[in-house]
């Protein structure tokens, strides 16, 4: 499992999550930040720092937020 950054990040994009991630798995994309699902260790540090509650656990994604996991996977495939 991994954490996923959802739509509230697109409006805020503040980046506190990047500073606290112990494995540096969060990167800035053009429209939002993304968590690498293959690197995330599920520590939850990013969740506590997000000012807009944009970060959720993968298994807690709503059907409409599933697209954000796919966006993250596609973002990191290009790297």
BAVEX-331203 format. One line per field, with one value per residue (C-alpha): residue number from 0; residue in one letter; x, z, y. Coordinates in steps of 0.25 Angstrom, whole numbers, plus 5000, padded with zeros to 4 digits. Example, Ala and Ser with C-alpha at 12.3 -4.5 7.8 and 13.67 -1.06 7.14 Angstrom:
BEGIN
num [0; 1]
residuo [a; s]
u [5049; 5055]
w [5031; 5029]
v [4982; 4996]
***
This chain:
BEGIN
num [0; 1; 2; 3; 4; 5; 6; 7; 8; 9; 10; 11; 12; 13; 14; 15; 16; 17; 18; 19; 20; 21; 22; 23; 24; 25; 26; 27; 28; 29; 30; 31; 32; 33; 34; 35; 36; 37; 38; 39; 40; 41; 42; 43; 44; 45; 46; 47; 48; 49; 50; 51; 52; 53; 54; 55; 56; 57; 58; 59; 60; 61; 62; 63; 64; 65; 66; 67; 68; 69; 70; 71; 72; 73; 74; 75; 76; 77; 78]
residuo [x; x; x; x; x; x; x; x; x; x; x; x; x; x; x; x; x; x; x; x; x; x; x; x; x; x; x; x; x; x; x; x; x; x; x; x; x; x; x; x; x; x; x; x; x; x; x; x; x; x; x; x; x; x; x; x; x; x; x; x; x; x; x; x; x; x; x; x; x; x; x; x; x; x; x; x; x; x; x]
u [5000; 5004; 4999; 4992; 4991; 4978; 4971; 4972; 4987; 4984; 4979; 4989; 5002; 5009; 5020; 5021; 5020; 5033; 5041; 5036; 5037; 5048; 5050; 5048; 5037; 5029; 5032; 5026; 5018; 5013; 4999; 5001; 5011; 5012; 5016; 5024; 5015; 5027; 5036; 5026; 5028; 5014; 5020; 5009; 5018; 5013; 4998; 5001; 5007; 4997; 4990; 4978; 4977; 4980; 4987; 4980; 4984; 4982; 4971; 4963; 4962; 4948; 4944; 4946; 4960; 4965; 4970; 4980; 4987; 4988; 4993; 5004; 5008; 5008; 5017; 5027; 5027; 5033; 5045]
w [5000; 4998; 5000; 4989; 4987; 4982; 4977; 4988; 4985; 4971; 4978; 4989; 4985; 4997; 4998; 5013; 5010; 5002; 5014; 5024; 5015; 5020; 5007; 4997; 4990; 4987; 4975; 4969; 4956; 4947; 4954; 4967; 4976; 4974; 4983; 4977; 4980; 4979; 4988; 4999; 5012; 5018; 5030; 5029; 5032; 5019; 5023; 5036; 5029; 5018; 5021; 5012; 5015; 5001; 5004; 5007; 5008; 4995; 5000; 5005; 4991; 4987; 4973; 4967; 4974; 4968; 4956; 4965; 4968; 4953; 4950; 4961; 4954; 4941; 4946; 4951; 4939; 4931; 4941]
v [5000; 5014; 5028; 5036; 5051; 5055; 5068; 5077; 5078; 5084; 5096; 5097; 5090; 5095; 5084; 5082; 5067; 5067; 5072; 5062; 5049; 5040; 5033; 5045; 5038; 5051; 5059; 5072; 5070; 5081; 5081; 5075; 5067; 5052; 5040; 5029; 5016; 5007; 5015; 5020; 5013; 5016; 5024; 5035; 5047; 5054; 5052; 5059; 5071; 5073; 5086; 5082; 5067; 5063; 5051; 5038; 5023; 5016; 5006; 5018; 5025; 5028; 5023; 5037; 5039; 5026; 5034; 5040; 5027; 5025; 5039; 5036; 5023; 5029; 5041; 5032; 5022; 5034; 5035]
***
